[in-house]
Amino acid sequence: MSVTSDLHPQIATRRWPEPRATLTLIKPVTWFPPMWAYLCGAVSAGLSGASAWWPVVLGVILAGPIVCGMSQAANDWCDRHVDAINEPGRPIPSGRIPGRWGFYIALMMTVLGLLVGYQLGPWGFGATVLAVLAAWAYSAEPVRAKRSGLWGPGLCGLAYETLPWITGAAIVAGGAPGWPVIVIAVLYGLGAHGIMTLNDFKAIEGDRATGLRSLPVILGPGGAARVACCVMAVPQVAVIGLLAIWDKPLHALGVTAMLAVQLGAMRVLLRDPEGKTPWYQGMGIVFYISGMMIAATALRSLGG
């Protein structure tokens, strides 16, 4: 049986991917978090106007358009049957990316990512290898970590936030970053588990039909939203505490203000988790990532 026989009939008539659909496949809107995390890492290691900027610019491009774009293409290819239920208008189930082109695009971007990562030296290349492995492990059999509401969002959060943060810091510092950088990067990566859980709300029907045990499927929208909010908030409380211990009261206050806005937004989210999740993703997360940069600035003044 053809791999596409159960998808949109248009898929059998188109030979080449539609250019606009190819851009949609790699989802530019998803590139920002790893790009921002990489920049936070660079700032936390002491990035300044006098620094060499080309590794930073190249790393930001690698983290966002290349590796994150590749991960989106891989995910859509591996999820093509789920998307045929949840979002049949997406590039692969709609037939605008025909045949195995979704897989070929993900594979070509994987190779491109490794080639670009190699230009950033051992730290950049090693991180790229880890990111590529994480992307495929998240989506593809036999691992397919996204089947789990615990391990899938966790892997995604660490790959989107922690890994690029540590990589950006290591490349700017020219070596392993200090333990405060690693601790803060891990905390924000753990908090991103909640963000990734909210992202699963749009796929509840297809996940349930295909056996994916996301938290919204297991706990229902209300339970999953409460867990997501706690998971986003608790690591930020830890960040605030560490900044206070490290004698950075103004930075701790800044992160506290960002968390306070999120807590207010979470109250709105919890009143209607399914309906308000897109709103929260567009508003509340802005304050999460703003706190990341505040923390990165504090780490820079600590000397990384």
N, C-alpha and C positions, 0 to 999 in steps of 0.2 A: 504493500500500500504506500502511496506517495505520502511524504511527510506533511504535505499541504492539502491532502484530499478533503479534510474535514473543515477547512477554512473557507474564507470568502471565495466564490467562484471566479472573481476577477483575477485571483492570484495565478490562475492557469493561463491567462491571456497576455500578461505583461512579462517581458523578458528582462528588463532593466529597472532598477529602483527609480522611483520618482525623486528628483533632487530635493524638493521640499520635504518629502517624507523621510529622506535620509537625515536631514537636519532634525526633524521631529524625533526620529529614532534615538538620537544621542542626547536629546533633552537638554538644551542649553540652560534651562531654568534650574537644573540640578547641579550645575558646575560650581556655583558660588560657595557652598559650604567648604569643600576641600581647598579651594583657592584661598578663602578667607583664613582657614586654619593654617595653611602654609605661611601666609603672610603674618599671622599671629606668632608663629614659631620664629620667623625671621626677626620680628620686632623683639620678642622675648630674649633673643640671643644678642641683641645690641645693634640691630640694623639702624643705620643713620645715613644722612645725606652724603657722607664721605665713603660709604661702603661701595663695594663692587656690586652693581645691581643686576648684571646679566644673569647670574645664577638664580636670583630671586624671580626675575621675570620669566625665565625658562621654567623654573620649578612651578610657578603659578599656572603657566600654560599646560605643563605636564599634568598637574594635579586636577585641573578642571576639564578643559576641552578634550584632552587625550585620554587620560586614565578614567576619569569619571564618565566621559562620553562613551568609552569602551564598555564600562560596566553597565551602562544603560542599554546599549545595544545587546550585550550578552543576556541581560535580564529579560529584555523583550523577546529575544529568540527563544530562550528557555521557557518563557511564560506564554508563548503564542497561543496555546490552547486555553489557558486561563483567561487571557485577554479576549479571546473569541466570545467568552461569556460576559466578562465585566465591561470591556471597552472594545467592541468589534470594529470601531472606527480607527483604531490605532494602526500604524503603518503596516505591520506584518499581517494581522488577521484581515485587514481591509483589502489586501492584495497590492498595495502601493509599493511594498518591498516584497517582491515575489520570490518563490522558490527558497533556496538556501542563502539568499543574499544577506539576510539578517545575521546569519552565522559568519559569512565571509567578511562582512563589515567589522564585526566584533573581533575576528581573528586578525585582520589587517591592522586594526587600531591597537591590539595587544602587541604586535611586533613593533609598531611605531613607538608605543610607549616605552618599550624596553630599549630601543635605539636612542631615544631622547634621554631616558634615565641614565644611560651609560655616559652621556656627556656631563653629568653632574657628579661624577666620581663615585667612589665606593658607597657612600651614604645614599646618594641619589639613586644609584642603580639597585642597591639592596632594598630600599624602600619601594621602588617600582616593582620589583619582583614580588614582594609581599602584597602590594596593592593588587596586582594582577591575579595572584593566587586567591586573594580574598574575594575578588569580584567573581571569579568563576566558581569558587566554593560556595558562595552565597546562592548562585542561581542554578548551577548545573548538577546533574546527577554524576556520581552517586552521592555526593555530599549534600548538596541542595539545602544549605543551612536555613534558608528562608522557610522551610517547612516548620521550623520551630519558632514559636513566639518569643522564646528566650534567646536562643543563640543567633537567630537571623538578625534582628535589630541590633543585638550587641556587636556582632561582627561588623555590621554596616556602620554603626556609630564609631567604633574604633578606627575603621578604615577611612571614614570621612573626616574625622576630627583629630584623633590622637596621632595617627601615623603621619599625616602631612604636617602637623604642628611640630613633632619631633624632628622630622626631616628638614623642614625649613630652618629650625634652630641649629641643627647639626651642620648644615651647609654654610650658614653664615658664620658659625663659630669655628668651622674647620675641624670638628671633632665631636665626640659625644657631648650632648648638653648636660648641664648640671641636674641633680635630682629634683630641685624645685620645678624646673621646666617639665620634666617627665611626669611628676605628680599632677601638676595642673592640667597638662595635656590629657592624661588618663581620665581625670575627673570630668573634663568636658566631653570626652569620648563616651564615657558611661552615661552622662546626662543625655547625650544624643540618642541613646536607646529609646527614650520616650518620644523623641521627635520621629524616629523611624516607626514606632508603633502607631502614631497618629497617621502616618502615611499609608498604613494598611487598611484604614477605614474605607477607602474607596474601592477595595477589592474584596469585601466580605463575602458577597454572593459567590464569586468564582473560587475564592479560597475554600469556602465550605464545600462547594461541589467537587473540588479536585483534591480534597484531603489535606490542604495546607492549614496547619494549626497555629495561625496567627493569634495574638492576644484578643483582638476583637471577635474572632470566631470562638475562642475558648471561653472568654469572660463576658462576652457581649459588649456592646459599645460603651455602656456606662462603666462597667468594671475596668475595661481596658483604658478608658480615658482617665480614671482615677489613678491607675497604676502609672500611666504615662506621665501624669502631672507630678506624682511623687518622685519618679525616677529623674525627671528634669530638674526638680527643685533641690533634692537632697545633695547632689554633688556641688551645686552652687553654694549651698550653706557651708559645705566643707571648704570651698575656695575662700569664702569670706573669712572663715575662721583662720585659715592658714595665712592670709594676707594680714590679718590683725596680729597674729603671732610674729610675723616677719616685720612688724613695725611699719606697715603700710596702711595706716588708718584711712587716708583719703581714698585710696584704691578700694579698700574694703567697703567703704561707704558707697562708692560708685557702683560696685557689683551689687550691693544691697538694694540700691535704688532700681537697678535693672531687674532684679528678682521681684521686687515689690510690684512693678508694673506687670510682670508675668503672672504673679499670683492673682492680681485683679482680672487679667484676661482668662486665667484658668477657671475662675468662678463662672464666667460667661460660658466657657467651653463646656463645663460640666452640666450646665442646664440643658444643653442640647448637643451631645457629643458628635453625632453624625452631621447635623446641620451646621455646626459652628467650627468643625475641624478645618475647613478651607480658610475661614476667617482667621483662626488662630495661627495657622501656618504662615499666613501673610503678614500678621502683626506681632504676635507674641514672640516668635522666633527671632525677630529683629533685635529684641532686647536681650535674648540669650547670647547671640553672637556679639552684641555690643559689650556685654560683660566679658566675653573672651578677650577682646582687645584691651579692655581696662586691665585685666589680669596680666596680659602680655606686657603692657607698659610697666607694671609693677615689677615683673621679673627682670626686665631690662635694667631697671635701677638697682636691682639686687645683684647685678652682674651675671644673670643667667643661672 
